[in-house]
Amino acid sequence: MDFDDTPEEAAYRARVRATLEERDADLLHVRPGQSADARRYEAELRATERVLAEAGLVGVTWPREYGGQGGTLVQQAIVAQELARARVPTLVNHIGIGMCGPTVIAHGSDDQRQRYLARLLRADDVWCQLFSEPASGSDLAALRTSAVRDGEDWVVNGQKVWTTLAHVADYGILLTRTDPERPKHAGLTMFVVDMHAPGVTVRPLRQMSGDAGFNEVFFDDVRIPDGERLGEPGEGWRVALTTLMNERVAIGGAGSDIGQSAEALAAHARDRLPALGAEQQVLARQAVGRALVASLATRYTGYRRFTTLSQGGVPGPEASAGKLGGTAAARLVADAGVRLLGDEAVLGATADGDETWQRAQAYVPGVAIAGGTDQVLRNILGERVLGLPPEPRTDKAAPFSSSGARR
Ligand SMILES: Cc1cc2nc3c(=O)[nH]c(=O)nc-3n(C[C@H](O)[C@H](O)[C@H](O)COP(=O)(O)OP(=O)(O)OC[C@H]3O[C@@H](n4cnc5c(N)ncnc54)[C@H](O)[C@@H]3O)c2cc1C
């Protein structure tokens, strides 16, 4: 395939780059840990996202009627690459834009699309994804949070966990069990939930990086109007698959942070290598070389997936392979970055206060879990690409209530 921009793509890229240069002063190039407190950091990220939305750089492929640009996937990838190049921080509403919004577009009512989507793109509302529970992560369809119909409402009880951004979110997409007598995949229903509704309690969880980016969320008799349902009752798994497919593509996508990290690593190596002792230099050079090769392999594999998408295809196992490879590359990049710090690697930040590489190393193990663990992705590749016999799934057809997992 041809990796160069077509003349139209090159013109679009030049326009995006010029816009970013023009608005540079309004884009707060904040990094985690630099702001006085988490609330202020979040407000700064929201403000940055609003500037980008006004400049037409958020929701590039979304329909114009919902605040998007009606653009192509290639244009979206170009914007992602240029944002990374300009070192604009990850959008605060990345889960809303990458996963919740596309789910509302595909399965929401007109009323929901009108009410939610334009506000989401401008980060007026931040969204989160309420799927995982203490006893169901990889086996998501075994979830237990219940929604019971009561007049015009549904009443929700249960607990979610690892919910990224719930502590700042205004809305979430919530997967619940509405019919425990049906097999586990068939008794689920999806809703939009107001995170400020009575009965919703959010408790942040502290990670080893020191941040508290994800949370436990408790639902105690939370009432959700039936008009906030996404899809039909019992159709929740189909709706969730839309979210999950978008998630894997968003995490492993072409033009993602991985390529940019490789460039950052190369610059870091040029800066740091001369200061290391002879023995440390040899090891660091090998680590940097391995990491750069893995990053390039991920980037080009991403382009292949991207070609499928831009030709109207649906990413299949290549989305899983992309995420798996991307995680492995990210780990090598982070490890090499820390190795280059020499003795300063044992400190939380370098002498000049930079935490970039220590943070990256603390963050990567989570990437290997979020959006499908490495092991689960390998199962998918084994079954769907290599044609290996599937795992035994004894509970697939049985009513969920007979599985012993009911609350
Ligand atoms: C940084 C981060 C952000 C997250 N954000 C969100 C979020 O916003 N919303 C949300 O809903 N969830 C979120 N999650 C949760 C994430 O989706 C789950 O952690 C993930 O699906 C794994 O589920 P689990 O933690 O329950 O682990 P488990 O599924 O219990 O897995 C435990 C171990 O068993 C292995 N394993 C499980 N099943 C199999 C199998 N069939 N074959 C082989 N090995 C297996 C796994 O690979 C893993 O090593 C986030 C997680 C992280 C780390």
The ligand as an SDF file (V2000), in Angstrom:
LIG
                    3D

 53 58  0  0  0  0  0  0  0  0999 V2000
   -6.6420    1.1820   32.7900 C   0  0  0  0  0  0  0  0  0  0  0  0
   -7.9810    0.4660   32.7720 C   0  0  0  0  0  0  0  0  0  0  0  0
   -9.1050    1.1680   32.4310 C   0  0  0  0  0  0  0  0  0  0  0  0
  -10.3430    0.5260   32.4210 C   0  0  0  0  0  0  0  0  0  0  0  0
  -11.4610    1.2440   32.1160 N   0  0  0  0  0  0  0  0  0  0  0  0
  -12.6800    0.6470   32.1250 C   0  0  0  0  0  0  0  0  0  0  0  0
  -13.8580    1.3910   31.8800 C   0  0  0  0  0  0  0  0  0  0  0  0
  -13.8280    2.6040   31.6420 O   0  0  0  0  0  0  0  0  0  0  0  0
  -15.0530    0.7610   31.9150 N   0  0  0  0  0  0  0  0  0  0  0  0
  -15.1540   -0.5740   32.1630 C   0  0  0  0  0  0  0  0  0  0  0  0
  -16.2660   -1.0850   32.1580 O   0  0  0  0  0  0  0  0  0  0  0  0
  -14.0520   -1.3270   32.4430 N   0  0  0  0  0  0  0  0  0  0  0  0
  -12.8190   -0.7350   32.4170 C   0  0  0  0  0  0  0  0  0  0  0  0
  -11.6890   -1.4810   32.6880 N   0  0  0  0  0  0  0  0  0  0  0  0
  -11.8370   -2.8740   33.0560 C   0  0  0  0  0  0  0  0  0  0  0  0
  -11.3610   -3.8590   31.9990 C   0  0  0  0  0  0  0  0  0  0  0  0
  -12.2680   -3.9280   30.9330 O   0  0  0  0  0  0  0  0  0  0  0  0
  -11.2140   -5.2180   32.7010 C   0  0  0  0  0  0  0  0  0  0  0  0
  -10.2120   -5.0740   33.6870 O   0  0  0  0  0  0  0  0  0  0  0  0
  -10.8320   -6.3170   31.7370 C   0  0  0  0  0  0  0  0  0  0  0  0
  -11.9030   -6.6280   30.8840 O   0  0  0  0  0  0  0  0  0  0  0  0
  -10.3970   -7.5980   32.4870 C   0  0  0  0  0  0  0  0  0  0  0  0
  -11.3530   -7.9680   33.3930 O   0  0  0  0  0  0  0  0  0  0  0  0
  -10.9910   -8.2760   34.9300 P   0  0  0  0  0  0  0  0  0  0  0  0
  -10.1900   -7.1360   35.4590 O   0  0  0  0  0  0  0  0  0  0  0  0
  -12.2690   -8.6180   35.6230 O   0  0  0  0  0  0  0  0  0  0  0  0
  -10.0340   -9.5190   34.8920 O   0  0  0  0  0  0  0  0  0  0  0  0
  -10.4720  -11.0550   34.7090 P   0  0  0  0  0  0  0  0  0  0  0  0
  -11.3850  -11.1670   33.5430 O   0  0  0  0  0  0  0  0  0  0  0  0
  -10.9430  -11.5910   36.0020 O   0  0  0  0  0  0  0  0  0  0  0  0
   -9.0930  -11.7010   34.3250 O   0  0  0  0  0  0  0  0  0  0  0  0
   -8.0980  -12.0680   35.2920 C   0  0  0  0  0  0  0  0  0  0  0  0
   -6.9700  -12.8010   34.5880 C   0  0  0  0  0  0  0  0  0  0  0  0
   -7.4790  -14.0070   33.9770 O   0  0  0  0  0  0  0  0  0  0  0  0
   -7.2080  -14.0200   32.5930 C   0  0  0  0  0  0  0  0  0  0  0  0
   -8.3480  -14.6140   31.8690 N   0  0  0  0  0  0  0  0  0  0  0  0
   -9.6660  -14.3280   32.0320 C   0  0  0  0  0  0  0  0  0  0  0  0
  -10.4150  -15.0610   31.1870 N   0  0  0  0  0  0  0  0  0  0  0  0
   -9.5520  -15.8180   30.4600 C   0  0  0  0  0  0  0  0  0  0  0  0
   -9.7150  -16.7830   29.4390 C   0  0  0  0  0  0  0  0  0  0  0  0
  -10.9360  -17.0890   28.9710 N   0  0  0  0  0  0  0  0  0  0  0  0
   -8.6050  -17.3740   28.9240 N   0  0  0  0  0  0  0  0  0  0  0  0
   -7.3430  -17.0490   29.3850 C   0  0  0  0  0  0  0  0  0  0  0  0
   -7.1340  -16.1460   30.3870 N   0  0  0  0  0  0  0  0  0  0  0  0
   -8.2250  -15.5490   30.9010 C   0  0  0  0  0  0  0  0  0  0  0  0
   -7.0500  -12.5700   32.1970 C   0  0  0  0  0  0  0  0  0  0  0  0
   -6.2810  -12.4120   31.0210 O   0  0  0  0  0  0  0  0  0  0  0  0
   -6.3590  -11.9860   33.4370 C   0  0  0  0  0  0  0  0  0  0  0  0
   -4.9830  -12.2150   33.3750 O   0  0  0  0  0  0  0  0  0  0  0  0
  -10.4340   -0.8610   32.7330 C   0  0  0  0  0  0  0  0  0  0  0  0
   -9.2920   -1.5680   33.0840 C   0  0  0  0  0  0  0  0  0  0  0  0
   -8.0700   -0.9120   33.1160 C   0  0  0  0  0  0  0  0  0  0  0  0
   -6.8590   -1.7050   33.5120 C   0  0  0  0  0  0  0  0  0  0  0  0
  1  2  1  0
  2  3  1  0
  2 52  2  0
  3  4  2  0
  4  5  1  0
  4 50  1  0
  5  6  2  0
  6  7  1  0
  6 13  1  0
  7  8  2  0
  7  9  1  0
  9 10  1  0
 10 11  2  0
 10 12  1  0
 12 13  2  0
 13 14  1  0
 14 15  1  0
 14 50  1  0
 15 16  1  0
 16 17  1  0
 16 18  1  0
 18 19  1  0
 18 20  1  0
 20 21  1  0
 20 22  1  0
 22 23  1  0
 23 24  1  0
 24 25  2  0
 24 26  1  0
 24 27  1  0
 27 28  1  0
 28 29  2  0
 28 30  1  0
 28 31  1  0
 31 32  1  0
 32 33  1  0
 33 34  1  0
 33 48  1  0
 34 35  1  0
 35 36  1  0
 35 46  1  0
 36 37  1  0
 36 45  1  0
 37 38  2  0
 38 39  1  0
 39 40  1  0
 39 45  2  0
 40 41  1  0
 40 42  2  0
 42 43  1  0
 43 44  2  0
 44 45  1  0
 46 47  1  0
 46 48  1  0
 48 49  1  0
 50 51  2  0
 51 52  1  0
 52 53  1  0
M  END
$$$$
